[in-house]
Amino acid sequence: MTTLAPPPSQEGTRRTHRAGPPADGGLNARARRLFTGPEDDPRWARPALWGILLLATALYAWNLTSITGNTFYDAAVYSGTKSWKAFFFGALDSGSFITVDKPPFALWVMGLSARVFGYGTWQLMLPMVAAGTGSVGILYRQVKRDFGAVAGTISAVVLTLTPITVAITRDTNPDPILVLLMMLGAAALMKAVRNGKLMPLVWSAVAIGFAFNTKMMQAYVVLPVFFLVYLWATNVSLGKRVRNLAVATVALIVSSAWWMVIVDLIPASSRPYIGGSTDNTVWDLVIGYNGFGRIFGASSSVGSQGNGASFGGSSGLYRMFNEIMGGQISWLIPFAAIALAGGLVLRGRAPRTDAKRAALLLWGGWFVLHFLTFSLAEGTFHPYYVTAMAPGIAALAGAGGVLLYRAFREGSAAKWAWVLPTAIAASSVWAVVLLQRVSGSGTVYTVAEIVVAVAGVASVLGLLVGRFTRRHRLMGFAALAAVVALLAGPAAYSVSAATSSTNGTNPTAGPSTGGGMGGGGGGMGGAPSGSSSGTKGKMGSAPSGSGSGSGKMGTPPSGTAPSGSGSSTGRTGTAEAGTESGSKSTSESGTQSAGGGMGGGSQVSSEMITYLKKHQDGATWLLAVSTDQTASSIILESGQPVISMGGWSGSDNAMTLAKLKSLVKSGKLHYIIVSSDGGQGTNSAIATWVKAHGTAVKSSAYSSSSSTSTSSTSTSSGLYRLDASDVS
């Protein structure tokens, strides 16, 4: 099956694929080319691409209305639909008390969709599905340009079936938007490498700048290889390359820093507190919590709070292969690594400006830099971060695989008779190991293991027999068997991710295979898995009783009950736990270390929310609680602004005693939840003052039975009423 080699570059040969378009070159001809592809493409190429894009869309959007998003970001998007101020700052609540701990570009994308179509599941998921499918299309085009339609097709399929990519694209975390912007940056960079012009390089820098405004420093992981590839491979003088890079660097700085500079220049009293920061500045968030804090953990500028939790296992070069991460991303890492090395050797004597080698360097550097960054990071690490590594692996699988196949089929050196079979055997054996880890988890994994073993053996034997007997057709079928062997495992995990409910905070694909904390044996919240338990808090529905907004918002979130039912919503208050509680109430569990004085030992039920709304008395905020997780769930159920006093982990110093007094005195806040034991640390003064001056609200005021409180640490509600007269 000789089509596995890239099509010859001779123009005359290319035109034998199909007849050219009609001479008029009109609209009909262009429409036909949209579905059939350029005239120099193989006839199967464009239909195959459309099939892959359809498959990607189906996996990412399957049973869309059942998708459980991350309530943290969902609440921020909802708040942005109610307030343009909250929209711009990325505030968790529409009153703009505190921001989420990321820049707001992904929230803007989802928020604009929600403002246009109304707040709901598909409205928030539409940009994510489009981003995931768009990344597949961009990768296909980039790999096909340099290595042919077969390589592009393989790369697109591999990216589509990367399990963690399927899982995270079915969520409202910002990573799919991040990957799309990075892919756009790579496409523009390669265009600049080919034509030597400045503007494509500038647009590449702008794309990475917007990626920075999606997830900050993670967007910069690829920058070293971007700079090196352009500096090495572009066909212009060295001086012009340096000048162009200098201009692009300016564009990168401007496109990255504009939002940060604007926010930090606005007086703190006129904007929300910057969630995750230690000094209420975006700059601290960049270099601390979302920067060095992710790499060095407890030794970062923000300390250990929230930055030592690894839900992907202990740091080290083995992390990508451990029981948690292996099934998410590592299936084709052995093949990709061998393909990268082999491809670079094959292109070793090519001119400096060789486009194929430049592409291999780009995608190889993309893969290696992400692998090292994610493997060695000692700070907070979630498995879904590695979706950013998937394009590099997928591109190497397609481009490197085709290069190795051509060398295997046509090369005269004996060494090339073993490289491709070795790469296939290595990844096939590793796939069997991964599937053995989950044996007994379901029939689909058992079938996948059998397919991998049979197809892998058939592929290796077929390739060797075909080469030494010069049977090209046998080699072609063996190559197809290799594709089946290498993709059977990822496909099983991907189908699982698409057809089961995933954890919105820490989405993963496939069955549970290990504890959620590296080296800790379970850690906070237990094992990542392909499904979650307890309440879901479906993000796509309108907050109950919001009283405003589009009629398309639908019904109250899944896992919640209408006001007054005695049930309740939300996630546990565990910092970045990655799993959801089985409790039927939003828990203020007090797991934070520095913010223990607020919210510990109490529960927020739907009945309490009904009571709070009835007695809100014109206040801007319905309630003040300790953490973002609790606040976001209440926002989504009530439709009202809720203050998160301590940010994500409860350690943010967003609420001070002076600020609390000011809010109470002005009538903007009446209710606050504090822990029953008074807590300790930064917020203990608030808890002490509230208990001394506020009026405790007994659970009997809103609950027909005291049994609705399931707290193990307190039988009181922890809810206090404060009025202007309480402030001296």
Steps between C-alpha positions, in 0.01 A plus 500: 500500500736763371287799589650492849797692365462876453396594146788583267581869472506513120222718368425268214450207729273699730260583221432134437292478817191652349389725222531872566204720579293656225672776312257763627633448854168631633316455825390147416859393441613649831211330679599167346860549609378561855370143512743330260817691577769647271554327169840369607355318802421128489129446446455351846676780689229764537215254574726343763560841656128573516448160661764572763354842578156342532643235734670768711180703523301190595743404777517851641126572479343157561202524735581867541226586747635249755846657511606613845724803481728663754261700721785737587526627142129451429409739779747758369351472151150539643610804700652648184163475329353717777773762525744634242732593786505140619542392136811715447673407824400134496328537837344200668194701604305769320567734791870475405645426841769253385627363169568142403865399517553514123490779242160535336538429126335156512226646719449774242457244223246298696339817634442645156339174392276511808410865441404429139319168544408506869667324792481124466696180448545510125556875503803461729621182330468630144832694510678203661381252240589746223845552652568127524386428146681809369828381653461168318444681170801729549729210585386310191575796276841566652622141485353438154676807359844357573452124512197420286138400545573167669709664771241773550221245527685289755586805709139620499371158607756473780410843638128423473540176696734631772300403811578802717421733209155345467442530874608863535323616184178378662552748783511873568862520612698741274741243355328437162513875428866504607590216263316659207685830546834321525419309182418825322834633622682196360325530163592866469858427606547236229359740242759756611774236476397416144463852360731696728244779544448691821122507539442125536759502778323792667165318478665194654613716792152650536343152512736397779423829676130418500588149618681670790177682580334159510734312733800723558847342512392165358460673164871583500619138520535488121676836462860368512441265207305767309796738525759235411310362200452846352858604571640181349280416203373826348642583157599862567819656631593456863464872567148505361407191701620667820315824417180313423524307825552827688185648347306180571620509860352846538172370356514209744552729798221737398248224424589320823519792741226742393228355724738455792628858474150646480378301800802576716475872419140514622481583874428190708192667643347526152550142386471144633771337705731293276428142603807285562735795555671594824501876445186560289690542171490305176879516483526296820256249352721470191830435676357324805187287500484453121875525442783377719249368750399235246861399440653519847197453722559590862820688417309745281414854600150394599608229737355154526129579516338367185831443328616165626203291392575258221207309362722334241748323726845589630723720289774332299568371151270203561196715579354480147511119523363445849164343579318833500652665193590202283157441352441871447794591274786247482373247245708629208788664688742212419407513131519881490843507665645243257332673204648835603853361528469305176348790312775739604764249391328456165494878445850547642665599170220725382565874453461731800168625368352154444128529585463137606780520751367833627160338555659204679691738724184696575282203591786314664585802713130547580487141625829500692447836672152407618616154607778641717289784640209279601715213621724707725246756628476480879206738541132446441458260210180363346502225236306713253792744469672251268245552225741776394760232426267300275555698175875434519452127546236484227713693248802278564288188467381612156804678359766284661306183429480575129870588484588174674272304269660647190846424636389149592347436159758665279820530707794281418665518843428197717439715807184645353356150478464504878418856607131508399421149630678587826294818541175312435597215733597740779171688498297182451663332799447815705134510397457142622658599833261794534199285418617230742486761774125534449419137421160419637379860469285424199467294183615787279845497664534124468408518132744787450778297659437207268489731196826667601678169550378339178536806278838587650647157435347489151640842422857429609512160329330632187743790469807280539378227268380755246830686495726200467275344235437839332124459525384861510133419536571290809697789649207732433255274681750459784521877533122519525510230768750717688256791499231272643736366767614844609154656513286220649590586859456877470174443314360290786588768755364776276166328450479457876566871551235593244228270630536527877469782749837655585615705795461866408787616720752231407378326183673181392426220254461130558475306827659597829854368532660679792483753782464868426796625702854427393672283751216551744290200425166651426556850621233763480185378347617159386566362159435668174260293297285500200194557710411695808268447788279713708347824393594632160384856490445497126636825367282526199174589666373830627541579867179426684300807572734737323210711398674637195689400191413313189212261492736248342673442830285202580461329836692496827839327497510123508552365845305785658145534606267795469510741788341369811529133421752428765765390254793708390778545253865514457846364541695447814716779626816295458772699331542377142382159607404393155205293617148574606338432833224252552341742744178668400615842603764756420765441764701769669740238629776725621784308332697817439805559715522876514132568472374258756309769681230527238253240400618189679248260641186623328278411208308709249175333399240601245270591788764737635537657156124553482511667841792723399326617183184578696697709752760650268349844558660668199855389575735463202626162620280218619763353730872489579667158522858384525589349162433526129361148477221570746430846362482378139246230580278747686529753215385239250204393713386839623594726209626752756852634567684318779828610657790256513708642784801271461515418129551148367678346797376737769844655546450821300490814711214639295280583797635711783317604812497863385355402164236281662392784730476735204281258303271442796472869588407589141233228490676304222537184710288360784587133531827320559594145589781445751630184659368375830844483660614849406782375285849640490741694282429795274122499535460417868443868576202503262350190659543644849346836406205344319417277796529793738286745301281291269178313568523124464233353273380167632438224251139482619442841337517347156494122547202292609734246654843533655589173331562685174842596635745215447811674628729278701659792686209725593128486564461875447460664163789743541280763334500853641294809420673840506344843462635854490413542867741220585796701374634738762 
